[in-house]
Amino acid sequence: MFFYGFMQRAFQASLLISLIAPLLGLFLILRRQSLMADTLAHVSLAGVALGLLLSINPTWTNIFLVMVIAIVLEYLRMVYRSYSEVSIAILMSAGMALALFLMSLNQGGTTLNINQFLFGSIVTISSQQVWMLVALASIILILYAVLRKAMYVMVFDEETAFTAGLPVKTMSIMFNVLTGVTIAVIMPIVGALLVSAILILPAAISMRLSKRFSTTILLGIPIALTGMLSGLFTSYEYGTPPGATITLILIVILGCVIASQRALRFFRSSHNPLRR
């Protein structure tokens, strides 16, 4: 499989995704915005449909639309401050409705392309997308190194961060935009329906293994890489959708971690003389 150019690009993309997925996923979980990734993925379908309708590279229309919606999402989050899930529900339904509307305007031969973006396709990974991932990963890692402490404060207490003089709104919009662009770029390999799971699951698994912020991110990288590479191997061998395969493998890893922790806890309690 390594002699095929599309598989080489898929493995390169998987390595880059594994570097940034635990980072973005952890912040999404801590900010209680796990469903935001799913919302932006639904909006991404509208970007793909718009690109196909205008005969433009769907990746570019996708990135543009997701960046706009990421800013709107932050605005709605401030409007419905006490009911933040309302903004997510509004944009999720609006994104899907817009995607269906645009697809209905161009029914000539777009089904295959839409399916590739819905379920993911290894073949669709281009060299341009790999280089976009390189640039995106570099930007995210640099911003994390510079703004790590500020983001940490903002995640746990926005009011304290605002009082301390941190640009909370700007940082929040920047985070939403980076998350949206990441989803737009990696959607062809994992699919729009499961792209949020690829971002959230590695961080969710590593949170079970460590309570420290930096350690959780470092553990999430090999976990994400294991799921991505295993999913690509399985997808290539059996012709299964890569996004679904990667997600199932990560869920199996999560189940094994939870089961082993429970077994270890039971073993310790049963051998603790104070409990006898």
N, C-alpha and C positions, 0 to 999 in steps of 0.2 A: 504493500500500500504506500510505502514511502517513496516510490518512484513516480507517483502521481502528484502533479503540481497542486491540485486542489486539496489533497490530503496534507501536503507539506504546509500549505497556508492555513489549513484548519488547525493543525497542531501548534503552529506559531500563534494563531489567534487564541487558542486555548490557554497557552502559557500567559499571554498578556491579560486575558480575562481573569485568570486565577490570581493575578497580582492585585487587581483592583476590586474584584467582587467582594472579598471579605471586608475591605475598608468601607466601601459604600454601604454594604449590607449591615454592618455593625451600627453605623450612624443612623440608618433608616430604622433599625430596631429600637435603638435607644431614644430616638425622637418619636417613637410610636407612629411611624409613617410607613410601615411595611407594605401597606396597600397602595402607597403612592407609586411604587414601581409598577404595579399592575395597572394603575390608571394611565401612566405614561406609555405603557405597552399598548393599551387599547388605542390611545391617541396616535401611536406610531402607525397603526394600521391605516388611519386616515392619511398620514403622510405618504405611505406607500401607494395608496389608491390615487392620491393627488399626483404623484410622480408618474404613475402609469397613464393617468388621464392626459397629462400634459406632455407625455413622451420625454420626460426628464429622468435622470438617474434617481430612483426612489430614495436612495440614501440621503441625498442633499435635501429634497423636499421633506423627508422625514426629520432630519436634524433641525431644519428651520421651524417646522410646525411644533416639534417637541420643545424647543427653546421658548417659543411664544407661550405655549401652554404651561410650562414650568413657572414662568413669571406670573401668569394668571392664577395658577394654583396657590402661589404664595399670597397674592392679593386676597383670594377667597378665604384662605386660612386666617388672615387677619380680620376679615369681615365677620366670619363665623368662628371667632376665637374660642368660644366655649363649646362649639360643636364642629370640631375640625374634620370629622368624618363626612360632614355634609358636602364640603368642597370636593372631596375625593369622589363621592357618589355622583355629583353633578358632572364633573369632568369625565369620569369613566363612561357614563351613559352618553354624554355629548360626543366623546371621541368615537365610540362604536357607531352611534347614529350617523355621524359625518362620514365614517368609513363606508358604511353600507350605502349611503346616498351617493358618494362618489363612484363606488363600484357599479352602481346601477346605471350611471351615465356612460360607462365604458365597458360594455359586456363582450366586446370582441376579443376573445383570446386572453383575458387577464386572469382566468381561474387558476391556471398553473402557477403564475407568478405569485398570486395571493396565497396559495397553498404553501409555497416555499417559505414565505414570510410568516405564515401562521404556525407551521410545524417545524420550520428550520430545514435547511438543506446544506450539506457539506459542500456541494458543488458550487453554491452561490458565493463562496468566499473569494474575493478578488485581492490582488496585491494592493490595490488602493485602500481597501478596507483594513488590511493588515497594517499599513503605514498610518492610517488614521487611528488605529488602536495604539500603535507605538506613541504617537503624539499625545493621545488622550491619557494613556497610562503615565507618561512623563509629567503632564500637567497635574494630574491628580496626586501623584507621589510628591511633587514639589510643593503643591499647596498644602498637603498633609504635613510635610516637614515644617512649613512656615507657620501654619495656622492650627497646629495640633492642639495646643493648650487653649486657644480661644474657642475652637470648636467643642472641646471637652466641656468648657464652662457653659457654652450656649446650649449644648445638648441637655444638660441636667438642670439648668436654671436660666431661662432666657431673660427674666427680669433682672437677675444679678448681673448677667453679661451686659445688658443695656445700661444699667446703672454704672458699671465699670467703664463705660465709654466705648464698648465694642460695637462695630457696625453690624448689628444683629440681622437687620433686614437684608443688607447687601450679602452677608455671608449665607443666609438662608436661601436667597435667590440663586446665588452662585452654586450652592450645593444642589438645588433642584435642577438647574440647567445642566450641570455635569452629570447628574444621574440620568436625565433625559437623553443627553447626547450619547452616553454609554449604552443605554437601551437601544437607541436608534442604530448604533454601529454594530452591536453584537446580536441584534435580532435575527439577521439572516442565518446565523449558525445554530441558534437554540430555539428560535421561533417566538412569536409574540405572545402566545398563550402561556408559555412557561419561563419567559425571561426573568420575571420577578423572582421565581423560585431559585434560579441560578445565582441571583444576587443575595438572597436572604439565607438560604440553607447553609452555606459554608460558615457564615457568621453564627447562625443558630447552633450549629454543631460545636464550634469552637467555644461558644459561651458555656457549654456544658462541661468543658474540660479546663477552663481557666476563668478566674474572676478578675484578672488584671487586664486593663485596656489594651496595652501594647502586645501582651502575650496572646490575647484572643485573636488579634489581627494576624500575628505571625503563625499561629496554629491554623488559622483559616486558609492561608495560602496553600500549604500542602494538601489540605482536605479538598479545597476547590480543584486543585490540579489533579488529584486522584480521581475525582468524579468526572472531570472534563475528559481526561485521557481515556479512562475506562469506558465512558460513554461513546467516545469517538470510535474506539476499537470495536465495541459491540455494534454500533450503528453501521459501521463499514461491513462487518462480517454478516450481519443478519438483515440489513436493509431497513432498520427501524429508524424512526425520526430521532435525530440527535438530541433535541431538547428534552423529549420524553424519556429517552434512555439515560441521559445525564441526571435528570431529576430523580428518577427511580433509584439510581445508584446512590445518590446523596441521601435519599430517604432511608435506604437500607443502612447506610453508614450511621445516620442519626439513630435509627432503631437499635443498632448494635451498641452504640455508645450508651444509650439510656438503659438497655438491658444489662450491660456489663456493670454499670454503676449501681444498679439495683441489686445485682447479684453480689457485688463486692460489699455493699452496705449490709446485706443480709448475712453474709459470711462473717463480717466483723462483729455484728451484733450477736450472732449465735456463739461466737468464741470469746465474747467479753464476759469475764467472770462476775462482773458487777451486775450483769443482767440475769444471771442464773438464780 
